[in-house]
Amino acid sequence: MPIYEFHCDKCGVDSEILVRSSKWEGTPCPKCGSKKLSKKLSVFTSSVASEAAAPSCTGKPSSCGMCGTGKAHSH
């Protein structure tokens, strides 16, 4: 079930609402109950692992982050 962002045309409040159907029309505003909602364009972010977060060799096989990665390293 997707969460959509809406703007209420009556009270001006922006809300995130869990909608159980693709037919969101008629969903009431959680603040005032009005059904005059406009669906907003949602913005999302993503992250990519950086080199700083890459596994490193600790020198001990029991806690080495490089063992099993297939990358060359030594203990």
HTML snippet that shows the backbone in 3Dmol.js (N, CA, C, O; Angstrom):
<script src="https://3Dmol.org/build/3Dmol-min.js"></script>
<div id="view" style="width:600px;height:400px;position:relative"></div>
<script>
const pdb = `
ATOM      1  N   MET A   1       0.841  -1.178   0.000  1.00  0.00           N
ATOM      2  CA  MET A   1       0.000   0.000   0.000  1.00  0.00           C
ATOM      3  C   MET A   1       0.885   1.240   0.000  1.00  0.00           C
ATOM      4  O   MET A   1       1.718   1.408   0.891  1.00  0.00           O
ATOM      5  N   PRO A   2       0.716   2.090  -0.972  1.00  0.00           N
ATOM      6  CA  PRO A   2       1.571   3.268  -1.057  1.00  0.00           C
ATOM      7  C   PRO A   2       1.149   4.389  -0.105  1.00  0.00           C
ATOM      8  O   PRO A   2      -0.014   4.522   0.276  1.00  0.00           O
ATOM      9  N   ILE A   3       2.147   5.179   0.253  1.00  0.00           N
ATOM     10  CA  ILE A   3       1.892   6.389   1.031  1.00  0.00           C
ATOM     11  C   ILE A   3       2.016   7.552   0.049  1.00  0.00           C
ATOM     12  O   ILE A   3       3.043   7.717  -0.609  1.00  0.00           O
ATOM     13  N   TYR A   4       0.970   8.342  -0.039  1.00  0.00           N
ATOM     14  CA  TYR A   4       0.965   9.494  -0.932  1.00  0.00           C
ATOM     15  C   TYR A   4       1.026  10.777  -0.114  1.00  0.00           C
ATOM     16  O   TYR A   4       0.612  10.817   1.045  1.00  0.00           O
ATOM     17  N   GLU A   5       1.553  11.827  -0.747  1.00  0.00           N
ATOM     18  CA  GLU A   5       1.546  13.145  -0.134  1.00  0.00           C
ATOM     19  C   GLU A   5       0.418  13.942  -0.762  1.00  0.00           C
ATOM     20  O   GLU A   5       0.258  13.966  -1.983  1.00  0.00           O
ATOM     21  N   PHE A   6      -0.360  14.594   0.089  1.00  0.00           N
ATOM     22  CA  PHE A   6      -1.495  15.393  -0.371  1.00  0.00           C
ATOM     23  C   PHE A   6      -1.438  16.794   0.209  1.00  0.00           C
ATOM     24  O   PHE A   6      -0.832  17.028   1.255  1.00  0.00           O
ATOM     25  N   HIS A   7      -2.080  17.718  -0.488  1.00  0.00           N
ATOM     26  CA  HIS A   7      -2.284  19.076  -0.001  1.00  0.00           C
ATOM     27  C   HIS A   7      -3.792  19.300   0.071  1.00  0.00           C
ATOM     28  O   HIS A   7      -4.510  19.069  -0.902  1.00  0.00           O
ATOM     29  N   CYS A   8      -4.262  19.752   1.233  1.00  0.00           N
ATOM     30  CA  CYS A   8      -5.686  20.027   1.391  1.00  0.00           C
ATOM     31  C   CYS A   8      -5.979  21.431   0.884  1.00  0.00           C
ATOM     32  O   CYS A   8      -5.408  22.408   1.368  1.00  0.00           O
ATOM     33  N   ASP A   9      -6.868  21.523  -0.088  1.00  0.00           N
ATOM     34  CA  ASP A   9      -7.220  22.820  -0.661  1.00  0.00           C
ATOM     35  C   ASP A   9      -8.060  23.657   0.298  1.00  0.00           C
ATOM     36  O   ASP A   9      -8.152  24.873   0.133  1.00  0.00           O
ATOM     37  N   LYS A  10      -8.674  23.026   1.296  1.00  0.00           N
ATOM     38  CA  LYS A  10      -9.525  23.753   2.238  1.00  0.00           C
ATOM     39  C   LYS A  10      -8.722  24.356   3.397  1.00  0.00           C
ATOM     40  O   LYS A  10      -8.804  25.559   3.646  1.00  0.00           O
ATOM     41  N   CYS A  11      -7.940  23.516   4.111  1.00  0.00           N
ATOM     42  CA  CYS A  11      -7.221  24.022   5.292  1.00  0.00           C
ATOM     43  C   CYS A  11      -5.747  24.309   5.025  1.00  0.00           C
ATOM     44  O   CYS A  11      -5.074  24.906   5.866  1.00  0.00           O
ATOM     45  N   GLY A  12      -5.229  23.886   3.851  1.00  0.00           N
ATOM     46  CA  GLY A  12      -3.852  24.193   3.481  1.00  0.00           C
ATOM     47  C   GLY A  12      -2.794  23.276   4.076  1.00  0.00           C
ATOM     48  O   GLY A  12      -1.601  23.538   3.921  1.00  0.00           O
ATOM     49  N   VAL A  13      -3.201  22.210   4.752  1.00  0.00           N
ATOM     50  CA  VAL A  13      -2.255  21.299   5.393  1.00  0.00           C
ATOM     51  C   VAL A  13      -1.741  20.267   4.398  1.00  0.00           C
ATOM     52  O   VAL A  13      -2.499  19.738   3.585  1.00  0.00           O
ATOM     53  N   ASP A  14      -0.434  19.987   4.475  1.00  0.00           N
ATOM     54  CA  ASP A  14       0.162  18.908   3.691  1.00  0.00           C
ATOM     55  C   ASP A  14       0.216  17.673   4.577  1.00  0.00           C
ATOM     56  O   ASP A  14       0.587  17.766   5.747  1.00  0.00           O
ATOM     57  N   SER A  15      -0.150  16.510   4.029  1.00  0.00           N
ATOM     58  CA  SER A  15      -0.201  15.273   4.801  1.00  0.00           C
ATOM     59  C   SER A  15       0.315  14.105   3.983  1.00  0.00           C
ATOM     60  O   SER A  15       0.215  14.095   2.756  1.00  0.00           O
ATOM     61  N   GLU A  16       0.874  13.110   4.685  1.00  0.00           N
ATOM     62  CA  GLU A  16       1.214  11.835   4.079  1.00  0.00           C
ATOM     63  C   GLU A  16       0.131  10.857   4.515  1.00  0.00           C
ATOM     64  O   GLU A  16      -0.124  10.698   5.709  1.00  0.00           O
ATOM     65  N   ILE A  17      -0.506  10.202   3.548  1.00  0.00           N
ATOM     66  CA  ILE A  17      -1.638   9.334   3.858  1.00  0.00           C
ATOM     67  C   ILE A  17      -1.426   7.970   3.202  1.00  0.00           C
ATOM     68  O   ILE A  17      -1.116   7.885   2.013  1.00  0.00           O
ATOM     69  N   LEU A  18      -1.594   6.911   3.982  1.00  0.00           N
ATOM     70  CA  LEU A  18      -1.554   5.552   3.467  1.00  0.00           C
ATOM     71  C   LEU A  18      -2.862   5.285   2.741  1.00  0.00           C
ATOM     72  O   LEU A  18      -3.935   5.354   3.340  1.00  0.00           O
ATOM     73  N   VAL A  19      -2.772   4.980   1.446  1.00  0.00           N
ATOM     74  CA  VAL A  19      -3.964   4.772   0.628  1.00  0.00           C
ATOM     75  C   VAL A  19      -4.027   3.303   0.238  1.00  0.00           C
ATOM     76  O   VAL A  19      -3.066   2.766  -0.313  1.00  0.00           O
ATOM     77  N   ARG A  20      -5.145   2.653   0.519  1.00  0.00           N
ATOM     78  CA  ARG A  20      -5.294   1.226   0.274  1.00  0.00           C
ATOM     79  C   ARG A  20      -5.691   0.889  -1.159  1.00  0.00           C
ATOM     80  O   ARG A  20      -5.831  -0.286  -1.499  1.00  0.00           O
ATOM     81  N   SER A  21      -5.870   1.882  -1.986  1.00  0.00           N
ATOM     82  CA  SER A  21      -6.301   1.655  -3.356  1.00  0.00           C
ATOM     83  C   SER A  21      -5.668   2.706  -4.253  1.00  0.00           C
ATOM     84  O   SER A  21      -5.247   3.761  -3.776  1.00  0.00           O
ATOM     85  N   SER A  22      -5.598   2.423  -5.556  1.00  0.00           N
ATOM     86  CA  SER A  22      -5.074   3.421  -6.489  1.00  0.00           C
ATOM     87  C   SER A  22      -6.090   4.540  -6.708  1.00  0.00           C
ATOM     88  O   SER A  22      -5.764   5.576  -7.289  1.00  0.00           O
ATOM     89  N   LYS A  23      -7.314   4.330  -6.245  1.00  0.00           N
ATOM     90  CA  LYS A  23      -8.358   5.358  -6.349  1.00  0.00           C
ATOM     91  C   LYS A  23      -8.365   6.170  -5.064  1.00  0.00           C
ATOM     92  O   LYS A  23      -9.152   5.906  -4.155  1.00  0.00           O
ATOM     93  N   TRP A  24      -7.475   7.172  -4.995  1.00  0.00           N
ATOM     94  CA  TRP A  24      -7.334   7.981  -3.785  1.00  0.00           C
ATOM     95  C   TRP A  24      -8.364   9.097  -3.694  1.00  0.00           C
ATOM     96  O   TRP A  24      -8.528   9.696  -2.631  1.00  0.00           O
ATOM     97  N   GLU A  25      -9.067   9.389  -4.796  1.00  0.00           N
ATOM     98  CA  GLU A  25     -10.072  10.446  -4.761  1.00  0.00           C
ATOM     99  C   GLU A  25     -11.108  10.111  -3.693  1.00  0.00           C
ATOM    100  O   GLU A  25     -11.564   8.971  -3.604  1.00  0.00           O
ATOM    101  N   GLY A  26     -11.475  11.085  -2.897  1.00  0.00           N
ATOM    102  CA  GLY A  26     -12.442  10.875  -1.831  1.00  0.00           C
ATOM    103  C   GLY A  26     -11.779  10.606  -0.489  1.00  0.00           C
ATOM    104  O   GLY A  26     -12.460  10.472   0.528  1.00  0.00           O
ATOM    105  N   THR A  27     -10.443  10.526  -0.485  1.00  0.00           N
ATOM    106  CA  THR A  27      -9.719  10.353   0.775  1.00  0.00           C
ATOM    107  C   THR A  27      -9.850  11.648   1.567  1.00  0.00           C
ATOM    108  O   THR A  27      -9.571  12.721   1.032  1.00  0.00           O
ATOM    109  N   PRO A  28     -10.269  11.575   2.829  1.00  0.00           N
ATOM    110  CA  PRO A  28     -10.447  12.799   3.614  1.00  0.00           C
ATOM    111  C   PRO A  28      -9.135  13.334   4.189  1.00  0.00           C
ATOM    112  O   PRO A  28      -8.210  12.573   4.473  1.00  0.00           O
ATOM    113  N   CYS A  29      -9.075  14.640   4.351  1.00  0.00           N
ATOM    114  CA  CYS A  29      -7.949  15.303   4.996  1.00  0.00           C
ATOM    115  C   CYS A  29      -7.927  14.882   6.468  1.00  0.00           C
ATOM    116  O   CYS A  29      -8.962  14.940   7.133  1.00  0.00           O
ATOM    117  N   PRO A  30      -6.769  14.460   6.991  1.00  0.00           N
ATOM    118  CA  PRO A  30      -6.713  14.041   8.386  1.00  0.00           C
ATOM    119  C   PRO A  30      -6.944  15.185   9.384  1.00  0.00           C
ATOM    120  O   PRO A  30      -7.257  14.933  10.548  1.00  0.00           O
ATOM    121  N   LYS A  31      -6.792  16.441   8.937  1.00  0.00           N
ATOM    122  CA  LYS A  31      -6.988  17.573   9.853  1.00  0.00           C
ATOM    123  C   LYS A  31      -8.431  18.068   9.854  1.00  0.00           C
ATOM    124  O   LYS A  31      -9.036  18.218  10.915  1.00  0.00           O
ATOM    125  N   CYS A  32      -8.988  18.323   8.657  1.00  0.00           N
ATOM    126  CA  CYS A  32     -10.309  18.959   8.624  1.00  0.00           C
ATOM    127  C   CYS A  32     -11.408  18.065   8.045  1.00  0.00           C
ATOM    128  O   CYS A  32     -12.589  18.397   8.144  1.00  0.00           O
ATOM    129  N   GLY A  33     -11.026  16.923   7.437  1.00  0.00           N
ATOM    130  CA  GLY A  33     -12.025  16.016   6.888  1.00  0.00           C
ATOM    131  C   GLY A  33     -12.474  16.340   5.472  1.00  0.00           C
ATOM    132  O   GLY A  33     -13.262  15.598   4.885  1.00  0.00           O
ATOM    133  N   SER A  34     -11.979  17.446   4.919  1.00  0.00           N
ATOM    134  CA  SER A  34     -12.354  17.813   3.556  1.00  0.00           C
ATOM    135  C   SER A  34     -11.850  16.765   2.572  1.00  0.00           C
ATOM    136  O   SER A  34     -10.808  16.145   2.788  1.00  0.00           O
ATOM    137  N   LYS A  35     -12.594  16.576   1.499  1.00  0.00           N
ATOM    138  CA  LYS A  35     -12.190  15.632   0.468  1.00  0.00           C
ATOM    139  C   LYS A  35     -11.606  16.355  -0.740  1.00  0.00           C
ATOM    140  O   LYS A  35     -11.492  15.779  -1.822  1.00  0.00           O
ATOM    141  N   LYS A  36     -11.235  17.623  -0.548  1.00  0.00           N
ATOM    142  CA  LYS A  36     -10.642  18.424  -1.614  1.00  0.00           C
ATOM    143  C   LYS A  36      -9.122  18.369  -1.484  1.00  0.00           C
ATOM    144  O   LYS A  36      -8.483  19.352  -1.107  1.00  0.00           O
ATOM    145  N   LEU A  37      -8.549  17.194  -1.805  1.00  0.00           N
ATOM    146  CA  LEU A  37      -7.113  17.002  -1.709  1.00  0.00           C
ATOM    147  C   LEU A  37      -6.482  17.023  -3.093  1.00  0.00           C
ATOM    148  O   LEU A  37      -7.071  16.569  -4.074  1.00  0.00           O
ATOM    149  N   SER A  38      -5.275  17.557  -3.146  1.00  0.00           N
ATOM    150  CA  SER A  38      -4.475  17.525  -4.369  1.00  0.00           C
ATOM    151  C   SER A  38      -3.276  16.636  -4.087  1.00  0.00           C
ATOM    152  O   SER A  38      -2.598  16.796  -3.073  1.00  0.00           O
ATOM    153  N   LYS A  39      -3.020  15.699  -4.988  1.00  0.00           N
ATOM    154  CA  LYS A  39      -1.879  14.806  -4.827  1.00  0.00           C
ATOM    155  C   LYS A  39      -0.613  15.567  -5.198  1.00  0.00           C
ATOM    156  O   LYS A  39      -0.536  16.186  -6.259  1.00  0.00           O
ATOM    157  N   LYS A  40       0.383  15.513  -4.309  1.00  0.00           N
ATOM    158  CA  LYS A  40       1.642  16.207  -4.540  1.00  0.00           C
ATOM    159  C   LYS A  40       2.643  15.284  -5.207  1.00  0.00           C
ATOM    160  O   LYS A  40       2.536  14.062  -5.105  1.00  0.00           O
ATOM    161  N   LEU A  41       3.610  15.867  -5.888  1.00  0.00           N
ATOM    162  CA  LEU A  41       4.697  15.110  -6.474  1.00  0.00           C
ATOM    163  C   LEU A  41       5.674  14.777  -5.354  1.00  0.00           C
ATOM    164  O   LEU A  41       6.239  15.681  -4.739  1.00  0.00           O
ATOM    165  N   SER A  42       5.876  13.509  -5.086  1.00  0.00           N
ATOM    166  CA  SER A  42       6.763  13.088  -4.009  1.00  0.00           C
ATOM    167  C   SER A  42       8.212  13.147  -4.457  1.00  0.00           C
ATOM    168  O   SER A  42       8.534  12.832  -5.603  1.00  0.00           O
ATOM    169  N   VAL A  43       9.072  13.549  -3.552  1.00  0.00           N
ATOM    170  CA  VAL A  43      10.501  13.605  -3.794  1.00  0.00           C
ATOM    171  C   VAL A  43      11.145  12.537  -2.924  1.00  0.00           C
ATOM    172  O   VAL A  43      10.787  12.383  -1.756  1.00  0.00           O
ATOM    173  N   PHE A  44      12.074  11.815  -3.477  1.00  0.00           N
ATOM    174  CA  PHE A  44      12.744  10.791  -2.699  1.00  0.00           C
ATOM    175  C   PHE A  44      14.247  10.927  -2.860  1.00  0.00           C
ATOM    176  O   PHE A  44      14.730  11.582  -3.783  1.00  0.00           O
ATOM    177  N   THR A  45      14.975  10.306  -1.957  1.00  0.00           N
ATOM    178  CA  THR A  45      16.426  10.322  -2.043  1.00  0.00           C
ATOM    179  C   THR A  45      16.937   8.898  -1.989  1.00  0.00           C
ATOM    180  O   THR A  45      16.238   7.989  -1.541  1.00  0.00           O
ATOM    181  N   SER A  46      18.126   8.720  -2.436  1.00  0.00           N
ATOM    182  CA  SER A  46      18.777   7.429  -2.322  1.00  0.00           C
ATOM    183  C   SER A  46      20.231   7.677  -1.962  1.00  0.00           C
ATOM    184  O   SER A  46      20.750   8.776  -2.162  1.00  0.00           O
ATOM    185  N   SER A  47      20.871   6.675  -1.443  1.00  0.00           N
ATOM    186  CA  SER A  47      22.280   6.833  -1.104  1.00  0.00           C
ATOM    187  C   SER A  47      23.069   5.696  -1.733  1.00  0.00           C
ATOM    188  O   SER A  47      22.555   4.604  -1.974  1.00  0.00           O
ATOM    189  N   VAL A  48      24.314   5.990  -1.986  1.00  0.00           N
ATOM    190  CA  VAL A  48      25.216   5.015  -2.567  1.00  0.00           C
ATOM    191  C   VAL A  48      26.387   4.874  -1.605  1.00  0.00           C
ATOM    192  O   VAL A  48      26.894   5.869  -1.087  1.00  0.00           O
ATOM    193  N   ALA A  49      26.808   3.656  -1.368  1.00  0.00           N
ATOM    194  CA  ALA A  49      27.937   3.433  -0.470  1.00  0.00           C
ATOM    195  C   ALA A  49      29.163   4.172  -0.998  1.00  0.00           C
ATOM    196  O   ALA A  49      29.474   4.107  -2.187  1.00  0.00           O
ATOM    197  N   SER A  50      29.838   4.855  -0.126  1.00  0.00           N
ATOM    198  CA  SER A  50      31.024   5.600  -0.521  1.00  0.00           C
ATOM    199  C   SER A  50      32.274   4.797  -0.187  1.00  0.00           C
ATOM    200  O   SER A  50      32.201   3.774   0.494  1.00  0.00           O
ATOM    201  N   GLU A  51      33.397   5.257  -0.660  1.00  0.00           N
ATOM    202  CA  GLU A  51      34.663   4.591  -0.359  1.00  0.00           C
ATOM    203  C   GLU A  51      34.930   4.593   1.144  1.00  0.00           C
ATOM    204  O   GLU A  51      35.539   3.656   1.659  1.00  0.00           O
ATOM    205  N   ALA A  52      34.484   5.631   1.857  1.00  0.00           N
ATOM    206  CA  ALA A  52      34.703   5.715   3.297  1.00  0.00           C
ATOM    207  C   ALA A  52      33.978   4.592   4.031  1.00  0.00           C
ATOM    208  O   ALA A  52      34.409   4.167   5.102  1.00  0.00           O
ATOM    209  N   ALA A  53      32.889   4.118   3.462  1.00  0.00           N
ATOM    210  CA  ALA A  53      32.103   3.065   4.103  1.00  0.00           C
ATOM    211  C   ALA A  53      32.519   1.677   3.615  1.00  0.00           C
ATOM    212  O   ALA A  53      31.919   0.679   4.013  1.00  0.00           O
ATOM    213  N   ALA A  54      33.531   1.606   2.766  1.00  0.00           N
ATOM    214  CA  ALA A  54      33.967   0.332   2.224  1.00  0.00           C
ATOM    215  C   ALA A  54      34.582  -0.524   3.331  1.00  0.00           C
ATOM    216  O   ALA A  54      35.183   0.011   4.262  1.00  0.00           O
ATOM    217  N   PRO A  55      34.439  -1.836   3.238  1.00  0.00           N
ATOM    218  CA  PRO A  55      35.021  -2.710   4.249  1.00  0.00           C
ATOM    219  C   PRO A  55      36.536  -2.594   4.262  1.00  0.00           C
ATOM    220  O   PRO A  55      37.154  -2.323   3.232  1.00  0.00           O
ATOM    221  N   SER A  56      37.128  -2.799   5.420  1.00  0.00           N
ATOM    222  CA  SER A  56      38.578  -2.720   5.536  1.00  0.00           C
ATOM    223  C   SER A  56      39.117  -3.962   6.231  1.00  0.00           C
ATOM    224  O   SER A  56      38.391  -4.660   6.938  1.00  0.00           O
ATOM    225  N   CYS A  57      40.382  -4.220   6.020  1.00  0.00           N
ATOM    226  CA  CYS A  57      41.038  -5.375   6.614  1.00  0.00           C
ATOM    227  C   CYS A  57      41.507  -4.992   8.015  1.00  0.00           C
ATOM    228  O   CYS A  57      42.217  -4.001   8.189  1.00  0.00           O
ATOM    229  N   THR A  58      41.108  -5.778   9.009  1.00  0.00           N
ATOM    230  CA  THR A  58      41.498  -5.517  10.394  1.00  0.00           C
ATOM    231  C   THR A  58      42.762  -6.267  10.782  1.00  0.00           C
ATOM    232  O   THR A  58      43.348  -6.009  11.833  1.00  0.00           O
ATOM    233  N   GLY A  59      43.180  -7.200   9.923  1.00  0.00           N
ATOM    234  CA  GLY A  59      44.349  -8.000  10.234  1.00  0.00           C
ATOM    235  C   GLY A  59      44.004  -9.298  10.933  1.00  0.00           C
ATOM    236  O   GLY A  59      44.879 -10.141  11.128  1.00  0.00           O
ATOM    237  N   LYS A  60      42.753  -9.479  11.314  1.00  0.00           N
ATOM    238  CA  LYS A  60      42.309 -10.693  11.990  1.00  0.00           C
ATOM    239  C   LYS A  60      41.180 -11.313  11.161  1.00  0.00           C
ATOM    240  O   LYS A  60      40.170 -10.655  10.913  1.00  0.00           O
ATOM    241  N   PRO A  61      41.336 -12.566  10.733  1.00  0.00           N
ATOM    242  CA  PRO A  61      40.300 -13.196   9.901  1.00  0.00           C
ATOM    243  C   PRO A  61      38.912 -13.208  10.535  1.00  0.00           C
ATOM    244  O   PRO A  61      37.914 -13.170   9.816  1.00  0.00           O
ATOM    245  N   SER A  62      38.825 -13.261  11.860  1.00  0.00           N
ATOM    246  CA  SER A  62      37.513 -13.336  12.503  1.00  0.00           C
ATOM    247  C   SER A  62      36.728 -12.030  12.410  1.00  0.00           C
ATOM    248  O   SER A  62      35.503 -12.033  12.537  1.00  0.00           O
ATOM    249  N   SER A  63      37.425 -10.913  12.190  1.00  0.00           N
ATOM    250  CA  SER A  63      36.722  -9.633  12.122  1.00  0.00           C
ATOM    251  C   SER A  63      37.076  -8.827  10.877  1.00  0.00           C
ATOM    252  O   SER A  63      36.813  -7.626  10.811  1.00  0.00           O
ATOM    253  N   CYS A  64      37.673  -9.493   9.893  1.00  0.00           N
ATOM    254  CA  CYS A  64      38.106  -8.808   8.682  1.00  0.00           C
ATOM    255  C   CYS A  64      36.914  -8.519   7.770  1.00  0.00           C
ATOM    256  O   CYS A  64      36.148  -9.420   7.430  1.00  0.00           O
ATOM    257  N   GLY A  65      36.770  -7.289   7.391  1.00  0.00           N
ATOM    258  CA  GLY A  65      35.688  -6.898   6.493  1.00  0.00           C
ATOM    259  C   GLY A  65      35.971  -7.213   5.040  1.00  0.00           C
ATOM    260  O   GLY A  65      35.073  -7.145   4.201  1.00  0.00           O
ATOM    261  N   MET A  66      37.222  -7.559   4.733  1.00  0.00           N
ATOM    262  CA  MET A  66      37.601  -7.850   3.351  1.00  0.00           C
ATOM    263  C   MET A  66      37.485  -9.333   3.010  1.00  0.00           C
ATOM    264  O   MET A  66      37.287  -9.685   1.848  1.00  0.00           O
ATOM    265  N   CYS A  67      37.607 -10.211   4.017  1.00  0.00           N
ATOM    266  CA  CYS A  67      37.519 -11.652   3.752  1.00  0.00           C
ATOM    267  C   CYS A  67      36.153 -11.988   3.148  1.00  0.00           C
ATOM    268  O   CYS A  67      35.113 -11.563   3.652  1.00  0.00           O
ATOM    269  N   GLY A  68      36.181 -12.743   2.085  1.00  0.00           N
ATOM    270  CA  GLY A  68      34.952 -13.156   1.437  1.00  0.00           C
ATOM    271  C   GLY A  68      34.468 -12.193   0.373  1.00  0.00           C
ATOM    272  O   GLY A  68      33.478 -12.478  -0.302  1.00  0.00           O
ATOM    273  N   THR A  69      35.140 -11.050   0.198  1.00  0.00           N
ATOM    274  CA  THR A  69      34.712 -10.094  -0.825  1.00  0.00           C
ATOM    275  C   THR A  69      35.335 -10.364  -2.171  1.00  0.00           C
ATOM    276  O   THR A  69      34.872  -9.854  -3.192  1.00  0.00           O
ATOM    277  N   GLY A  70      36.401 -11.177  -2.179  1.00  0.00           N
ATOM    278  CA  GLY A  70      37.108 -11.445  -3.431  1.00  0.00           C
ATOM    279  C   GLY A  70      38.157 -10.393  -3.748  1.00  0.00           C
ATOM    280  O   GLY A  70      38.836 -10.495  -4.770  1.00  0.00           O
ATOM    281  N   LYS A  71      38.307  -9.388  -2.899  1.00  0.00           N
ATOM    282  CA  LYS A  71      39.310  -8.341  -3.103  1.00  0.00           C
ATOM    283  C   LYS A  71      40.605  -8.759  -2.422  1.00  0.00           C
ATOM    284  O   LYS A  71      40.598  -9.338  -1.335  1.00  0.00           O
ATOM    285  N   ALA A  72      41.715  -8.453  -3.084  1.00  0.00           N
ATOM    286  CA  ALA A  72      43.021  -8.845  -2.555  1.00  0.00           C
ATOM    287  C   ALA A  72      43.337  -8.069  -1.274  1.00  0.00           C
ATOM    288  O   ALA A  72      43.143  -6.856  -1.196  1.00  0.00           O
ATOM    289  N   HIS A  73      43.827  -8.799  -0.282  1.00  0.00           N
ATOM    290  CA  HIS A  73      44.281  -8.202   0.972  1.00  0.00           C
ATOM    291  C   HIS A  73      45.119  -9.233   1.718  1.00  0.00           C
ATOM    292  O   HIS A  73      45.142 -10.404   1.338  1.00  0.00           O
ATOM    293  N   SER A  74      45.795  -8.815   2.757  1.00  0.00           N
ATOM    294  CA  SER A  74      46.602  -9.772   3.504  1.00  0.00           C
ATOM    295  C   SER A  74      46.435  -9.534   4.991  1.00  0.00           C
ATOM    296  O   SER A  74      46.115  -8.429   5.431  1.00  0.00           O
ATOM    297  N   HIS A  75      46.656 -10.584   5.750  1.00  0.00           N
ATOM    298  CA  HIS A  75      46.539 -10.500   7.216  1.00  0.00           C
ATOM    299  C   HIS A  75      47.884 -10.425   7.840  1.00  0.00           C
ATOM    300  O   HIS A  75      47.993 -10.349   9.064  1.00  0.00           O
TER     301      HIS A  75
END
`;
const viewer = $3Dmol.createViewer("view");
viewer.addModel(pdb, "pdb");
viewer.setStyle({}, {cartoon: {color: "spectrum"}});
viewer.zoomTo();
viewer.render();
</script>
